[in-house]
């Protein structure tokens, strides 16, 4: 009977479908994303979801897309940061949001760069990545 060190035993492995729906060559099946990549995909999905878009869950969303058409400025960027933090804290239990920062350098090109830093609770691992919010008509 083997004895395992508790810090190396993981409870959950998070897997989601790859929303790009890439086909795996060997199995002809849809690809998957796991752990950190799964969380990043979920975060982007939550941020880009408007209220009322999800069937049977109209409370899920951030309405960040609507804020992209507001005049750029410190107040608008602060509201965007708060909306992103709120949706992630309420609907992504696998992470703890550490910071959300808007970089307005791309505002002239009709886009806003957002850096999201979080702690992956299962692994106690800090990570961050950028999300590009674009105005599309």
C-alpha positions, 0 to 999 in steps of 0.5 A: 500500500503506497502512502501519498503526500497530500500536497501532490494529490489534486481533488479536481481537474477542470476540463471544458470544451475548447470554444474554438471547436478545433478538431483533434486529428487522432480522435476527430473529436472536439478539443478540450481545455484544462485547468488554467486554460479552462479558467482563462476561457471561462473568464473571457466568456463571463466578461464578454457576456451581457445580462440576459444572454444566457438562457435561464440565467439572465443574472450572469453577465457584465455588460462590458460591451455596452460600456465600450461605447461610453466616452473614454475616461477614468470614470468609464474605466473604473466602472469597467474594472468594477463590472469585471471584478463583480462578475468574476467574484460572483460566477467564477468560484475557482479563482480569487480576483487579485486585480483588474486594470484597464489600459486605455492606450488602445482607445484610439483603435476602438479597443481597450486592453484589460489585465486580469490577475487572479489566484487559482485556488485549487493550485494556489497559483497566481496568474494573469492575462490580457483581454482585448475588448473591442467595439464592433458594430 
